[in-house]
Amino acid sequence: MKNTPQIQVPPTMKASVYREFGGPEVLRYEDIPTPEPTAGEALVKVLAVAIDYIQLHIRHGGSGRIGSSDEAHYGIKDPPHIPGGMACVEVVGLGPNTEGVEIGTRHLVGGLRPGSYVEYGIVDATGLQPRPDGRPSPTAYPSSFTPEQAAAFDYAPVAYHTLKVAAGLQTGETVLIHAAAGGTGVLAVQLAKHFGAQVIATAGSEAKLQLVQELGADVAINYRTDDFVSTVLEATDGRGVNVVWESIGGEVFTRNLDCMAEGARMVSFGSNSFTGMGQVDFWPFWMKNLKLIGWGGVSNTQSRSPEIMEELIDLAQVGKLRPVVRHVYRFASASEAHRLIEERGSIGKVVLTP
Ligand SMILES: NC(=O)c1ccc[n+]([C@@H]2O[C@H](COP(=O)([O-])OP(=O)(O)OC[C@H]3O[C@@H](n4cnc5c(N)ncnc54)[C@H](OP(=O)(O)O)[C@@H]3O)[C@@H](O)[C@H]2O)c1
């Protein structure tokens, strides 16, 4: 039986699609059929999408796994593709067996089908049901936020969990945050300060450094003009940092080892340089008893626990945690938005709207 969405939607919709792997220019704005929800599914209207760095890897034909387009590992199939990414959406239609989900409610969701850069998408309805105990669900966000802010806020659980749970950042410790003016970095700086840590931040321009200082960074390093390792050692009286928040990979990953304190932890959750660990010298690992912690997959799900969501939403409601959104593009200009990020020009999260 065909399901009719409760709010009238057009039979076709606009989407950003690429039909071959490549640079930002492969993204095209096209008409595709509007999907219909079946049992257990909701049809949602996309209000805003935060561009996820991993989508740049995938668009280039990689899976995020260095030097690989390993389909078996990440399920990356040949194009056509509509990029994914976390989206702020409104429920506009429901298939059968979707009790508890209400038309008109707004959520933050991942895993939209056929992708996120679309006007309407399908999502499993179970994730949209309110929690029976009234606490925030994994799809919740601060009610005062615009859809663009909400999409950017979605990276707050990532920042929280990588710092607090994975790396175990403690009050009084020092943390080195790379890409601190990035979409996730701006949230990490604010949360690290909230946890009572001393924050040393790196970024690649004066405008970015100014922002991270405004957000509370104690030391801000322009890694293009200053050597970050020697500046960190200087700022910590030669001791080094207790935690490194690492999403760059390559040479940066390797050099971090030289400015980590005895027993320090490095949490690795991305590779913006599109490269692996470089030539790693194990000596600092042994001599300083360093720990390397990988983060992703199931940790990403765990980072949306009611306790963490509650704390993050409370912090946002009182103005102590704010996402930074300075670049908003239409889906039709998705290639420009991808190019801005790839050329390291973005500050905060880059958000797309239909
Ligand atoms: N593991 C997971 O499940 C998971 C989930 C969410 C996000 N992530 C990761 O979290 C990281 C942050 O994501 P985001 O979307 O917020 O990105 P982002 O931090 O906004 O990324 C862009 C910034 O990275 C910095 N960067 C430093 N070195 C770079 C290089 N060699 N090449 C390109 N950029 C470089 C640039 O800023 P500067 O020039 O100022 O340094 C650039 O503006 C990404 O690695 C993403 O994959 C992982």
The ligand as a MOL file (V3000), in Angstrom:
LIG
                    3D

  0  0  0     0  0            999 V3000
M  V30 BEGIN CTAB
M  V30 COUNTS 48 52 0 0 0
M  V30 BEGIN ATOM
M  V30 1 N 35.6190 9.9940 13.9880 0
M  V30 2 C 34.3960 10.4680 13.8440 0
M  V30 3 O 33.3910 9.7760 14.0040 0
M  V30 4 C 34.2050 11.9090 13.5070 0
M  V30 5 C 32.9640 12.5370 13.6430 0
M  V30 6 C 32.8530 13.8940 13.3380 0
M  V30 7 C 33.9880 14.6050 12.9040 0
M  V30 8 N 35.1710 13.9240 12.7660 0 CHG=1
M  V30 9 C 36.3890 14.6170 12.3290 0
M  V30 10 O 36.5200 15.8040 13.0670 0
M  V30 11 C 37.4000 16.6620 12.3460 0
M  V30 12 C 36.8500 18.0590 12.3880 0
M  V30 13 O 35.7500 18.0980 11.5170 0
M  V30 14 P 35.1410 19.4620 11.0040 0
M  V30 15 O 34.0880 19.0610 10.0220 0
M  V30 16 O 34.7790 20.2930 12.1740 0 CHG=-1
M  V30 17 O 36.3280 20.0870 10.1820 0
M  V30 18 P 37.1170 21.4420 10.3970 0
M  V30 19 O 37.8680 21.3490 11.6640 0
M  V30 20 O 36.2090 22.5880 10.1890 0
M  V30 21 O 38.1730 21.2860 9.2240 0
M  V30 22 C 38.7020 22.2610 8.4540 0
M  V30 23 C 39.9420 22.8590 9.0790 0
M  V30 24 O 40.9690 21.8820 9.3280 0
M  V30 25 C 42.2140 22.5690 9.4440 0
M  V30 26 N 43.3720 21.8850 8.8850 0
M  V30 27 C 44.5560 21.7410 9.5150 0
M  V30 28 N 45.4010 21.0820 8.7470 0
M  V30 29 C 44.7810 20.8060 7.6240 0
M  V30 30 C 45.1910 20.1450 6.4230 0
M  V30 31 N 46.4140 19.6050 6.2830 0
M  V30 32 N 44.3030 20.0650 5.4300 0
M  V30 33 C 43.0620 20.5820 5.5560 0
M  V30 34 N 42.6200 21.1950 6.6800 0
M  V30 35 C 43.4870 21.3160 7.6980 0
M  V30 36 C 42.0150 23.9010 8.7290 0
M  V30 37 O 42.0430 24.9240 9.7110 0
M  V30 38 P 43.4520 25.6070 10.1230 0
M  V30 39 O 44.1510 25.9730 8.8650 0
M  V30 40 O 43.0450 26.7530 10.9310 0
M  V30 41 O 44.2090 24.5710 10.8910 0
M  V30 42 C 40.6360 23.8040 8.1400 0
M  V30 43 O 39.9900 25.0580 8.0650 0
M  V30 44 C 37.5150 16.0770 10.9390 0
M  V30 45 O 38.7580 15.4130 10.8200 0
M  V30 46 C 36.3650 15.0920 10.8930 0
M  V30 47 O 36.5980 14.0400 9.9720 0
M  V30 48 C 35.2920 12.6190 13.0670 0
M  V30 END ATOM
M  V30 BEGIN BOND
M  V30 1 1 1 2
M  V30 2 2 2 3
M  V30 3 1 2 4
M  V30 4 1 4 5
M  V30 5 2 4 48
M  V30 6 2 5 6
M  V30 7 1 6 7
M  V30 8 2 7 8
M  V30 9 1 8 9
M  V30 10 1 8 48
M  V30 11 1 9 10
M  V30 12 1 9 46
M  V30 13 1 10 11
M  V30 14 1 11 12
M  V30 15 1 11 44
M  V30 16 1 12 13
M  V30 17 1 13 14
M  V30 18 2 14 15
M  V30 19 1 14 16
M  V30 20 1 14 17
M  V30 21 1 17 18
M  V30 22 2 18 19
M  V30 23 1 18 20
M  V30 24 1 18 21
M  V30 25 1 21 22
M  V30 26 1 22 23
M  V30 27 1 23 24
M  V30 28 1 23 42
M  V30 29 1 24 25
M  V30 30 1 25 26
M  V30 31 1 25 36
M  V30 32 1 26 27
M  V30 33 1 26 35
M  V30 34 2 27 28
M  V30 35 1 28 29
M  V30 36 1 29 30
M  V30 37 2 29 35
M  V30 38 1 30 31
M  V30 39 2 30 32
M  V30 40 1 32 33
M  V30 41 2 33 34
M  V30 42 1 34 35
M  V30 43 1 36 37
M  V30 44 1 36 42
M  V30 45 1 37 38
M  V30 46 2 38 39
M  V30 47 1 38 40
M  V30 48 1 38 41
M  V30 49 1 42 43
M  V30 50 1 44 45
M  V30 51 1 44 46
M  V30 52 1 46 47
M  V30 END BOND
M  V30 END CTAB
M  END
